[in-house]
Amino acid sequence: MGRIRTSAIVLGVGVVAGSAHLAAQDRFPAAGGDITITPFAHASVQIEHGGRVVQVDPWSVGDLAKARPADLILVTDADAGAHHLDPAAIARLRKPGTPVVIPAAGKEKVADGVVLNNGEQKTFADLKVDAIAAYDLTPGEPYHPKGEANGYVLTIGGRRLYFVGVTECVPEIRALKNIDVMFVPMNLPNGRMAPAAAAECLKAVKPRVAYPYHYDQGYIRRRADPAKAGSPPEILKSLDELTGLVKREGIEVRRGPWYPAP
């Protein structure tokens, strides 16, 4: 298929200048028509293709007035802060009968959720979902032990989109092949997934396009102070560093508006 491309056709917003930056929506070709990606907040993102909608980690902090009701919802982690598993956002975006895929720890919040454990696979209509282990290797709190959270590879329109979740670059990730688009977390606490580590992970998987996300860990704290909207310069510098580290690998790094103002 043709090279993934950014479209200038955006609904109601302007295009962000620079080829490495995204507007509110990004499109790229797939079997049966383009896939559209809409970032909302931190790790919350909407995927559309062929009239179907997949919501990943929907979070009420994002502008859900612009979100579409989901045919499938993927939740990576049963976090206490609700920025991965937010029952209110799920209830708002869930159609009757829509499957909500969760790790087992999410059962308390989504009683009818479909549990996928690390390494398991399930198909919903023709949307194939593979649950990939997501966990920490470096000790120190906050710590994510093996088996409690998932990343997901979603096969849609003949493309493989990988939502990595909150994790370091563990062997289960390094073993993946044929990933078209990879959403990779950065700047996690205690020196986890700093730009160099995130770059090594991308070099191992070799996706065609990478979207850094979940990279501004101070965003939740800053929401209490509208004057502090926007990511600090050191965070933006880390994105530049990641881009430079993988440039020679032929991996295109794209940025999305993951951090809306309070």
Buried (B, 14 or more C-beta within 10 A) or exposed (E): EEEBEBBEEBEEEEBBEEEBBBBBBBBBBBEEEBBBBBBBBBBBBBBBBEEBBBBBBBBBBBEBEBBBEBBBBBBBBBBEEBBBBBBEBBEBBBEEEBBBBBBBBBEEBBEEBBBBEBEEEBEBEEBBBBBBBBBBEEEEEBEBEBBBBBBBBBBBBEBBBBBBBBBBBBEBBEEBEEBBBBBBBBBBBEEBBBBEBBBBBBBEBBBBBBBBBBBBBEBBEBBEEEEBEEBEEEBBEBBEBBBEBBEEEEBBBBBBBBBBEE
